């Protein structure tokens, strides 16, 4: 089925300019996305809320055109949502180009709030700019606002989010009245499978994000 729950874990470690206790899965996610880039996967992102933030996250298969979804039901005590975006270089152009990107990439993040206001961070450097880095972690924060926010991240100079919304965009649902409807998504996933009886190698179910 082309919709897959993403598990959560919180714990340990502090990150740079935005101070909070980062998710314990950040290190393993960095390693995983770096490995995927080296194997030829597209540049993609994982958003991990910080310790103490309860969440549910769901991903859709490549070519469905559906962004990742995240439910946040409880407002943080200080009214700020904090977490870490992990993003990797693109391996689609082969190992040699991926190695070049690992030595030169910078990244961009855009958070669109439910009221339409945007928080942008452009040309974010790699964590270790002096060395090859296939995956980078970026701390972010944004104010809690009832409704659905959109988090997007992509490498500078790339085609951006549009060609790969499944891997580079999250819809973050804040508040009990705005939660992502998992049952509806499962029905849509089943409908999608019926409409694609002979999927391509990138669409083959059940391979969520088989391309990254």
For each residue, the residues with C-beta under 8 A, 3 or more apart:
1: 4 186 189 190 193 205 206
2: 60 61 64 189 192 193 203 205 206 208
3: 58 59 60 61 66 182 185 186 188 189 208
4: 1 58 59 60 206 208
5: 56 57 58
6: 57 58 59 68
7:
8: 23 49 54 55 56 57
9: 23 24 25
10: 21 23 24 49 50 51 52 53
11: 21 23 24 51
12: 21 22 24 51
13: 21 22 24 26 27
14: 19 20 21 22
15: 18 19 20 22 26 84 137 139
16: 139
17: 139
18: 15 82 139 140 141
19: 14 15
20: 14 15 50 51 82 83 139 141
21: 10 11 12 13 14 50 51 52
22: 12 13 14 15 26 48 50 51 83 84 137 139
23: 8 9 10 11 26 48 49 50 51 83 84
24: 9 10 11 12 13 27 51
25: 9 28 29 48
26: 13 15 22 23 29 30 48 84 86 137
27: 13 24 30 31
28: 25 31 32
29: 25 26 32 33 46 48 86 135
30: 26 27 33 34 86 135 136 137
31: 27 28 34 35 135
32: 28 29 35 36
33: 29 30 36 37 44 46 86 87 88 134 135 212
34: 30 31 37 38 88 133 134 135
35: 31 32 38 39 134
36: 32 33 39 41 44 88 91 212
37: 33 34 40 41 43 88 89 90 91 98 102 134 135
38: 34 35 91 95 98 134
39: 35 36 91
40: 37 91 92 94 95 98
41: 36 37 44 88 90 91 92 211 212
42: 90 91 92 164 167 211 212
43: 37 87 88 89 90 154 155 158 164 167 168 212
44: 33 36 41 87 88 164 167 168 209 212
45: 85 86 87 153 167 168 170
46: 29 33 85 86
47: 57 68 70 83 84 85 86 140 151 170 172
48: 22 23 25 26 29 83 84 86
49: 8 10 23 53 55 70 72 81 82 83
50: 10 20 21 22 23 53 82 83 84
51: 10 11 12 20 21 22 23 24
52: 10 21 76
53: 10 49 50 72 74 76 81 82 83
54: 8 72 73 74
55: 8 49 70 71 72
56: 5 8 70 71 180 182
57: 5 6 8 47 68 69 70 71 170
58: 3 4 5 6 68 69 70 180 182 185
59: 3 4 6 68 166 208 209
60: 2 3 4 64 66 67 68 166 185 189 208
61: 2 3 64 166 203 205 207 208 209 210
62: 164 166 167 202 203 209 210 211 212
63: 166 199 200 202 203
64: 2 60 61 166 189 192 203
65: 165 166
66: 3 60 165 166
67: 60 150 165 166 169 170 171
68: 6 47 57 58 59 60 166 167 169 170 171
69: 57 58 170 171 173 180 185
70: 47 49 55 56 57 58 170 171 172 173 180
71: 55 56 57 173 179 180
72: 49 53 54 55 81 144 172 173 174 175
73: 54 175 176 179
74: 53 54
75: 79 144 174 175
76: 52 53 79 80 81 82 144
77:
78:
79: 75 76 143 144
80: 76 141 142 143 144
81: 49 53 72 76 141 142 143 144 172 174
82: 18 20 49 50 53 76 139 140 141
83: 20 22 23 47 48 49 50 53 139 140 141
84: 15 22 23 26 47 48 50 137 138 139 140
85: 45 46 47 109 137 138 140 151 153
86: 26 29 30 33 45 46 47 48 135 136 137 138
87: 33 43 44 45 107 135 136 138 153 154 155
88: 33 34 36 37 41 43 44 134 135 136 212
89: 37 43 98 101 102 105 134 135 155
90: 37 41 42 43 93 97 98 101 155 158
91: 36 37 38 39 40 41 42 94 95 98
92: 40 41 42
93: 90 97 98
94: 40 91 97 98
95: 38 40 91 98 99
96: 99 100
97: 90 93 94 100 101
98: 37 38 40 89 90 91 93 94 95 101 102 134
99: 95 96 102 103 132
100: 96 97 103 104
101: 89 90 97 98 104 105 155
102: 37 89 98 99 105 132 133 134
103: 99 100 131 132 133
104: 100 101
105: 89 101 102 126 133 136 155 156
106: 123 124 125 126 155 156
107: 87 123 124 136 138 153 154 155 156
108: 120 121 122 123 124 153 154 155 156
109: 85 119 120 121 124 138 140 151 152 153
110: 118 119 120 121 150 151 152 153
111: 118 119 120 140 142 149 150 151 152
112: 116 117 118 149 150 152
113: 116 117 118 119 142 143 145 147 149
114: 145 146 147 148 149 174
115: 145 147
116: 112 113
117: 112 113
118: 110 111 112 113
119: 109 110 111 113 142
120: 108 109 110 111
121: 108 109 110 124 138 140
122: 108 156
123: 106 107 108 156
124: 106 107 108 109 121 136 138
125: 106 129
126: 105 106 129 133 136
127: 133 136 137
128: 131 133
129: 125 126 133
130:
131: 103 128
132: 99 102 103
133: 34 102 103 105 126 127 128 129 136
134: 33 34 35 37 38 88 89 98 102
135: 29 30 31 33 34 37 86 87 88 89
136: 30 86 87 88 105 107 124 126 127 133
137: 15 22 26 30 84 85 86 127
138: 84 85 86 87 107 109 121 124 153
139: 15 16 17 18 20 22 82 83 84
140: 18 47 82 83 84 85 109 111 121 151
141: 18 20 80 81 82 83
142: 80 81 111 113 119 149
143: 79 80 81 113
144: 72 75 76 79 80 81 174
145: 113 114 115 149 174
146: 114 174 175 177 178
147: 113 114 115 173 174 175 178
148: 114 171 172 173 174 178
149: 111 112 113 114 142 145 171 172 174
150: 67 110 111 112 169 170 171 172
151: 47 85 109 110 111 140 169 170 172
152: 109 110 111 112 161 168 169 170
153: 45 85 87 107 108 109 110 138 161 168
154: 43 87 107 108 158 159 160 161 168
155: 43 87 89 90 101 105 106 107 108 158
156: 105 106 107 108 122 123
157:
158: 43 90 154 155
159: 154 162 163 164
160: 154 163 168
161: 152 153 154 164 165 168 169
162: 159 165
163: 159 160
164: 42 43 44 62 159 161 167 168 211
165: 65 66 67 161 162 168 169
166: 59 60 61 62 63 64 65 66 67 68 169 209
167: 42 43 44 45 62 68 164 209 211 212
168: 43 44 45 152 153 154 160 161 164 165
169: 67 68 150 151 152 161 165 166
170: 45 47 57 67 68 69 70 150 151 152
171: 67 68 69 70 148 149 150 180
172: 47 70 72 81 148 149 150 151
173: 69 70 71 72 147 148 178 179 180
174: 72 75 81 114 144 145 146 147 148 149 178
175: 72 73 75 146 147 178 179
176: 73 179
177: 146
178: 146 147 148 173 174 175
179: 71 73 173 175 176
180: 56 58 69 70 71 171 173 185
181: 184 185
182: 3 56 58 185 186
183: 186 187
184: 181 187 188
185: 3 58 60 69 180 181 182 188 189
186: 1 3 182 183 189 190
187: 183 184 190 191
188: 3 184 185 191 192
189: 1 2 3 60 64 185 186 192 193
190: 1 186 187 193 194
191: 187 188 194 195
192: 2 64 188 189 195 196
193: 1 2 189 190 196 197 205
194: 190 191 197
195: 191 192
196: 192 193 199 203
197: 193 194
198:
199: 63 196 202 203 204 205
200: 63 203 204
201: 204 210
202: 62 63 199 210 211
203: 2 61 62 63 64 196 199 200 210
204: 199 200 201 207 210
205: 1 2 61 193 199
206: 1 2 4
207: 61 204 210
208: 2 3 4 59 60 61
209: 44 59 61 62 166 167 212
210: 61 62 201 202 203 204 207
211: 41 42 62 164 167 202
212: 33 36 41 42 43 44 62 88 167 209
